[in-house]
Amino acid sequence: MNNLPQITLNPISSLEASGTFQEQIKQGIPAILPQPKQYETDINHAPKRKEILSAEEKKLALRNALRYFEPKHHTELIQEFRQELEIYGRIYMYRFRPDYEMRARPINEYPGKSEQAKAIMLMIQNNLDYAVAQHPHELITYGGNGAVFQNWAQYLLTMQYLSEITDEQTLTMYSGHPMGLFPSHKEAPRVVVTNGMVIPNYSKPDDWEKMNALGVSQYGQMTAGSYMYIGPQGIVHGTTITVLNAFRKIKRSPKSGLFVTSGLGGMSGAQPKAGNIAGCITVCAEVNPKITRIRHSQGWINEVIENIDALVKRVTLAKANKEIVSIGYLGNVVDVWEKFDQENIHIDLGSDQTSLHNPWAGGYYPADVSFDEANEMMANNPDLFKIKVQETLRRHTTAINKHTAKGTYFFDYGNAFLLEASRAGADVMAENHIDFRYPSYVQDIMGPMCFDYGFGPFRWVCASGKPEDLAKTDVIACRVLQEMAKTAPEEIQQQMQDNIHWIKGAQENKLVVGSQARILYADAEGRVNIAEAFNQAIAKGEIGIIILGRDHHDVSGTDSPYRETSNIYDGSKFTADMAIQNVIGDSFRGATWVSIHNGGGVGWGEVINGGFGMVLDGSKEASRRLASMLFWDVNNGISRRSWARNDGALFAIKRAMETQPLLKVTIPNMVADNLLDF
């Protein structure tokens, strides 16, 4: 292990930026500076971040940025980086953005000594694909601030490291910064990722703003900073299940039912497609014209309407004709809620999926202010912007309350809507002044119906890049689920049938954006069985290498008191032992890479979440790893949920112990209610 390859920040290289894709990957940060890049106005860019650094801290930010480059380049780069910091509030190093197309390539097109590392390169590039990423030039995948890296130097250096790594090394990633390659062994993860893991007392929003501006920490969201985002498809299945079960909860068919929500960004862009699949009318408001056009061009929304009166007429017609249609309203969702109340248009389901975890930096926009004016206010008058946002939250809530009084079922979609509305003084509290008036969708739907039973967002990517491989995996997964459904207990039959229906329609729903990827909800048994079937197909040469993963929005990977663990009622929902145990356990049970983040869909300092990636290559070792890791990855969460006395989880963990004799979990004893009547 003493003869490991050495990598420097600026390797001696005669390669120009015009070299081949593989040559550019291997050179990392080029020895000869590329020419400055022109700022492309047709790209959806991140908003300017607010002024947060003192004069001395700005100097520190420049020192931190320049340490990636040889001193001979500092004089040329310092003015450029200083200008970026002043204009955008961050140093992105636009000059170093690669000239090659940013997309997931077939795995054999990547340079390297490790197939596992090549798979990770594929996933990183998919996260930054223009068709996938929300702000690709700022290395932000979704959610307004969900970053893969803080700057382009980090990207270049990480890709270089991955092209050099062997299966006897592990790359450590500190909030986008590749700290380096360290000796390890074949059974260890190839990459270990941490994002935003700051000291707890420094998890306020402004702490993130400052540390990110300094270039020392980043917000990795959930699947952005862990290289496992697969476009809106990644959440569309869970959204479909949510919409279907919400209609079941109110005991009506989705046909001609109206679902009103907002947000067409990365994750939220899945909502209209999910509404179409569920079979209802969906109105999804969005203030950003660029992202609205993108979602329409991708087929995620059927129509775009900019006039509120035209929207009223269109929805009225859709209801009368019992259409299945998704409408993107280019405007503020508050106008929709208020106008539909005035026109007495009944809303069956209501929610919101704007990025309210990030309310002061582009996650939620105020009403009665244009998009461009709001962005200018956000950067130059953040105090006024905050006032306007909170005024809008109060209006938003008032309009929702009027509709729920008429019978609308409203649920918080895990984006911190109720939390931020309460902080704004909106009327969202229950009569006890402790709980929210409306449930989280995890409390009412996903928790008791899916997570407690171990069902969550299992996903895979075909590393070959071939659509025919994806089609074959759909068939394999469907066959496995249908066989399992024959003997599945009654308690999980609905989940099984929903997933069989989903995978059968996956091709026709045209869900792929970016990599050839698929997602479905499966429990531990389903995940293991599907993965093993894939591995056998790889061994036979029927399909190429498969990359397994999941959303952090799952049974076990995330401790989030206002979303994933909002249906934990034993007082432990603010603890994060489960997420930490999960990522540690995954790392020594066979994951190819693991990640742990502070922050996610509900905000910095509000959640700890972990994730993994696993490469299947058809080997016996892969079979052993998948069986061990996937079983743990799910049952760790079920055990915690069962200890909280959740009925579904008690059923699921007892069933798991019956199938695996080495599993022995502490089961809670129940206390009679009458003993507590004092």
N, C-alpha and C positions, 0 to 999 in steps of 0.2 A: 504493500500500500504506500510505500515511501516514494514510488516513482509515478505518482499521479500527475496528469497534465496540469500545467500551470496556466492561468488566464490572467491577463492584465487588463486594466481599463482601456488602454489604447495600444493594442498589439501592433507591432511593426507590420505594415501591410502596404503593398503597392496597388491594391484593388481600388478602383474608383466606384462610385455609386452605380455606374453602368454595368457592373459585374452581374453574373447570373444570380438568380434567387438564392441558391445554396451558398454562393460565395458571399453575398451580402449578409446572410444569416451568420455565417462563420466569422466574419470580420468584426461583428459587434459594433462598437462605437468607432467610426472610421478615423484613421490616422490623419487623413486629409479632410478638412472641414467641407461638408456639402454647402452649396449655395443656399442662402435664405429662401424659405418658401413663401409664396404669395398666399395671403389669407383668403380662403375660398368662401365667398359669401353665399354660395348655393348649398353649403353644408349646414346641417342643423348644429349650431354651436351652443356650448354651455353659456349661461348668462355670466356677466361679470360678477365676480365675488366681491363682497363688501370690503371696504378699507378696514383692516384689522391690525396691521403691524405698525409698531413705532418705527422711527427712523433707524434706530440701532437694530431692530429686529429685521428690517428690510436688508440691511447689510449682511446679517446672519443668513437670511434666505439666499442671498447671492453667493455667499461663501459655500453654503450647502450645495447649491446647484453646480457651481464651478468645480467642485471636487471630482466630478465625473470626467474632467478633461485635463489634458496636460497644460501646465502653466503657459506654454507658448501660445495657447489659444485664448487665454483669459481676457486679454485686452480687447480682442474682437468680440467675444461672446458677452462680456459683462454689460455693455450698453444694450444689447439686444434683450438679454434676460431682465435687465432693469426695466426696459420698456414693457415687456410682457407682464411683469409684476404690477406696473402702474396701470396698464390698460385693462388687464383681465383679472387681476387679483391673485394670479398664480403664475408660476414659471412652467410652461408646458414644453419648452424647447421645440417649437414647431419646425425649426430648421432641420431637425434630425428625423422627422417623419419619413418613413421609407418611400421610395418611388414605386416599389412593386405593389400590385393589387393586394389589398388586405382581405383575405378570405381563407376558409379552411380548405387546404389542399389534400389530395389523397396522401396517406401517411408515407408512401414510398417516395414522395417528392421532397421530404425534409432530410437535411443532412444529419448525421449523428451515429453514435455507437450504441444507443439504447432505443429499442422500439417503444418502451414506455415513455421516454423523453420526447420522442417524435409525436406521440399521441398528445402529450401536453402542449406542444407547440401548435398542433392542429387546433386544440380547444382554445388556446389564447387568441389565435388569429380569428377564430369564429366569433369570439366575444367582441372583436373590433371590426368585424365586417360592416361595411356601410349599410347593408340591408338589415343588420341586426342591432348595431350600436346606436344609442340615442344621440350621443355627441362624440363621434369617432375620433375627431382631431384632438379632443381633450381626453381621450382614452377612457371615456365614461360610457358604460354599456346601457344602463337604465336607471330610473329613479331620480334623475337630476344630478346625482353625485356618486353613483355606484361605479367606482373606478377599478380598472384592471391594473393600471400603474398610475403614478403621479406625473410622470414625464416620459418623453420618448427615449431618453438615455437609458432609463430603467428597462424599457421594452427591448431595446437593442442588446443590452448586456445580458438580460435574461435569456433571450433567444440564443445568444452565443454560448452561454453556459450550457443550455440544454443540448446544443449541437456537439458539445464536448463531453458531457457527463457519461459515465459508465454505470453499469448496474451494481457497482461497488461504491457508489457515491450518492449523497443526498444534497439537493440544493435547498437552502433556507431563504425564505422570502419574508422580509420585514416590511409590511405595508407598502408593497410594490417594489421595494428595493431588494435586489438579489445580493444578500450578504456574502454568499459564496458557496462553493462546493466543499463538502466535508466527507471524509472517509466514512463509509457505513457498510452495508452488506446487501445481498440480493433480496432478502426478505423485508428490508426497510423501505419506507416510502421513498420515491425518487425526489419528491418535492414536499416540503412542509411550509404552509402558508399561514401567516398571521396578518390580520388587518385591524388597525385601530385599537390594539390592546393596550389602552392607556390605564394609568392608575385611576381607580373608580372616582375619586374626588375631582377628576379632570375630564369628565365626560359630558360637560355642558356643551350646547351647540357652538358657542363662541370658542370653546377650547379646540373643537375640531377645526373651525375656521382658521385659527391661529396656527395650529400644528400642521395643517395641510398647506397653508401658505408658506410656512417655513420649510416644507418638503420633508417632514419627519414622520408623518402619519397620514393614513388615508381611510376613507369610508369605502369599504369593499362591497356594500350592500350585502346580498346573499350569494348569488351565483356569479356576480361580476368579478370580484376579486378572488374567486376560487376557480375561475376558468370553466364553469359548468353551465353557462347560460346558453339556451338553444332558441332564442327568439321568443316571440309571444306564445308559441306552442307550449313552452315550458310551464305556463300557468293556465293555458286554455282548458286543459282537461279538468283541473281542479275547479276552475271557474264554471265549467259545464256542470259538474257534479253539484256545485253549490247552487246554481240556478235551478237545476232539476229538483233537488231536495228542498229548496225554498218553496217552490210551487207545491211540492208534496206536503210541506208543512202547513200551507194555507189551504190545502185540500182543493186545489183547482188545477186544471190542465194548463200547460204553457200556451196552448193555442189561443191566439188573440190576446194573451196576457201581455202587459206592458212592464218592462224593466227599464228604470231610469237611473243612470249613473254618470260618472265623468272620468276623464283621463284616457288618452289614447297613446300614451308613451309606451315604454318597453313592456312592463308587466301588465299595466292597465289596458294596453291595446288588445289584449286577449278577450276582453269582455264582449264586444259585439259579435265576434266569431263564436264565442261560447253561447251567446243568446240565439244565434242562428241554429247551432247544433241542437240546443235544447228545444227550439221550436217556438220562440216567442217574438215579440216586437221589442227591439232594444233601441233606446236613445242614449247615446254616449256623447257628452259635451266635451269639447277640447278648445282651448284658447290659442294654441300654437298652430298657425296655418301649415307650416312645413310638415309637422308630424301627422297632421290630419290628411294631407295629400299623400304622404307615404303609406299610411294605413289603407287609404282608399285604393291606391295603385297596387298594393299587395293583396287586395281582396278581403281584407279583414273587416271592412265596412262596405255595405252595399251602396249607400248614397251619402252625399254631403249636402247639408242645408245650412244657409247662413242667416236666413230671416226667420225670426221667431213666429210670425204669423203663418208663414209657409210651413213651418214645422208643425204647428197645431193642425193645419189642414191635412198634412201628410199622415200624421199619427191617427187622426180621426178616420181617414180612409182605410188605413191599415187595420184598424180595429174592426171596422165594418166588414172588410173583406177577409178577415182572419188570416192576414198575411204573416209570413215569417220573413222579417226584414230587419236589418240593422242600419241605423241612421246616425251619422256623425254630425252633431250640431256644432258648427264653428262659432263658438261664443261661450259665455260663462254659464255654468250649470245653474247658478242661482236664478238666472232669468227663466230657465226651463221650469224649475220648481214653482216659481211665483206665477208664471203665465199659465201653467197647467192647473194651478189652483183657481185662478180667475176664470178659466174656461171650463172648469169642472171636469177635466180629463182625469179619469181614475188611473192611478198608478198602482199596479199590483205589488211589484217589488222595487225597492229603492235602496241605493247604496252610494258609495263614493270611493274612487280609487285613485285620486290625485296623490301626489307624493307629499302628504302632510307630515311625514317624518322630517321633512326639510322645508318648513313653511316660509322661512325668511330668505330663501335662496333659490326660488323658482319652482318649488314644489306645489304651490297653490297660489292662484292669482286673484287679485281683488276685482270685484264687479265694478262696472261703470268707469273703467280705466282701460285704454287700449293695451294690447299685448306689448307693443314697443314702448309706450309710456310707462307701463309697469316695470319693464326691465330697466329703464333709465332710473326710475324711482328707487328700485331695489338696490342699485349700485351707488347712487348719489344722495339718496335721502332714505336710508334704511329705517329710520325711526318712523317716518310717515308711512312707508310701505307696510311696516308691521301694524300700524294703526288701521290702515285700509284692509289688510287681510283679516284682522280680528273683527272689524265691522262686517265684512262679508260673511265670515263664519257665523256671526249672530243672525244675519239675514237668512243665510242658508238653513240654519237650524229652525228658525221660526217657520219657514216655508215647509220644511219636512214635517214639523209638528202638526201643521194644518192638514197635511195629507194623511198622516197616520191616524188622526182623529176621524178620518173618513174610511179607514180600513186598510191603508197601505202597510205592508210589512217592510220595515226598514231595518237593515243590519249594518254594523260597522264592518268594513272589509279589511280590517287589520292594517290600515294605513295611518292610524293615529287620528282619525277624524274626530271621534268623540273626545279623545284626550285633549287635542288642541282646541276644539270647540269649548270644552269646559274651562280651559285656561283663558279663553277669550270672554268668558262670562255668559256664554250661550245657555239656553234653557235645555240642558241635556241630562240633568241629574234625576235619579229616581226619588221617590218620596222620602227614602231613608237618608238622602243627601250623601250617600257613600257610593252606591252603585250608579252606573249609567242607566238612563231610561231605556236605551236600546241595547240588544245583545251584540256581542262580537259574533261573526259568522262561525267562528270556531266553537264558541259556547253552544250555539243552537244547532249547528249543522255538522261541520267537519270534525269537531272533537268527538261527540258521542256517536256519530255515524261512521266515521272513518278512522281517525287517529287512535282512538281507544282500542279498536280491533286490529291495529297494526297496518291499516291501509294508508299509503302515502305515495308521493310522486316519484316512482321509479322511472329512470330514463336511460336511454342508450343512444350512442352515435356510431354510425358505420364509418370506420376509419378509411375505408376504401374510397369513400365519396360517391359510391355507385347507388343510384336510385333502386336498381334491381336488388341490391343487398338489403336495402331498407324494406322493400316489398317482401322479401323472403323472411326477414325477422318478424314482420307483422303476422305472417302466416304461422310461424313457429310459436310466437307468443299467444296467438288466438287458440292454437291447438292445445297448448299447455293449459290455458285457463279453462277451456271447455272440458278437458279431462278432469281437472280439479273440481269443477262445478258439480260433477256427477256425485261426489261424495262430501261436498262442503256442507257444514252445518247450516241450519236455517238462519242463524244469526248473521251470517255473512253472504247469504245468497243474493241479496239486492246489490251489494258491492260487486260481486262476481259478475252478475248479469250486466250491470252498467259498464263494466270494463270490457266485457266481450263485445257489447254493442259498440263501444268506443273504438276498439281496435279494428273491428270489421269496417267501420266507416272512415278510418284514418286516411286512406289514400284519396278518397273522393272529396274529403274536406280540405285538401291541399294545405296542410299545416306547416310544411317545411319552409323555413326561412333561414338561409345559411346552410349549416351542415345537414347531412342526411341523418336526422335525429327523430326519435319518437319518445313519447312519454305515456305511461298509464299508471293508474293507482293499483298497487299490489301490496299484499302483506308479506311477511318474512318468507313463508312457504312459497308464495307465488314468485317472489323475486329470485329466490334460490333456484327454483325449478326452471324458470325462464332463462336465467343466466347459464345454468348448466346445459340447457338445450342449445343455447347459442354456442357455447364452448365446444360442444360435440360437433355442431355444424361447421365450425371453424376447423376443427381437427380433420374433418372429412373433405375440406376444401370447397364446401358449398357456399360459404361466405367468407369475407375477410375479417380482419381484426375488429373487435367491438370494444367501445369504451363505455363503461357503466358509470352512472352517477345518480344524483337525485337533487331536487330542490332542498334547500335547508328547511323549507316550509313543510315539515314532516313530523313523523311520530316522535322522533328521538333526538334530532340534531339541534334543536333550538329551544332555549328558555326565553320566552317572551310573554310577560304577564298580560299584555293586551291583545295577544293573538294566539300563537301556537299553544301556549299553556294557560290560556284564559279559562279553560274548564278544569283547572286544578284548584280544588276548594279546601285543601287541608292547611292553607297558610304558607305553602312553600312556593307559590308561583313567582315570587321575586328572587328565588335562589337560582343558581346556574350550574349546579353540580352535574345535571344530566348532560348538558351540552359539552362540558369539559370532559366528563367520563367518555362520552361518545367519541370524540375525536381522538382521545388517547387510545381507546380500545380499537378503533378502526386502524390506527397506525401500526399496531403490532399484530393485527389479524389478517393483513394482506392488502390494504389499500395501496394504490400506486401513488396517489398524493392525497394529502389531508389539509384542511384549512379550519381556522377558528377566527371569528370576527366579533368585534364590538360594533353593534349597529346592524341594521337591516331595514326591512320595510316599515318598521314602526319608529325608527330613529336611533341616533347615536346616544349611547347611555341607557337605552330602553330595552336592549336585547343582547344576548350572547348566542351566536349560532355557529355551528360547525358543518363541514361538508367533506366529501371525498370524491375521488375518481378512481376507477379500477379498469385496467386493461385486460381483456380476455384474448389469449393468443392460441387457444386450442390445446394447451398443455395440461398435464396432470396437476402441475403446481397451481395453475389458474383455477382448476376445479376445487382444489383443496382450499385455496384462499377465498373464493367466492362463497363457499358453504360456511366457512367460519365467520367471515366479516359481515356478510349480509344478514345472517341470523342474529348476530350481536347488534348490528346497527339498528334493527327494528325492536328487538326484545328489550334492549336497554330502556327505551322509552315506554314500552308497555309495562315494564316492571315498576317504573316510577309512577305511571298513571294508576296502576293497580294499588300501589301503596297509598295513593290519594283516595282510594275507595271508589274508583270509577267502575261501574258495573261491567261495561264492555271490556275494559282492560282486565278485570278479574277473570272474566270468561277466557280472554285471549291468552293470558299468561298461564293459566291452568292447562289449557289445550297445548301450549308450547312445551310445558314440562312433561306432558304425556308423550310427546313425540321425540323429545331429546332428554334421555335419562341423566345427562351431565348437567342439566339446568335445574337449579333448586333456588327458588325465589321466596323471600319472606312475604307471607300473605297476612294482610291486616285482619284483626278481629273487630267485629262490629259492636258498637255500643248502642244499647236500646235508648230511643229518644226520651222515654219517660224518666230515665235516670238523670237527665239534664234539665228537668222541669223544676227549677228552683230560682 
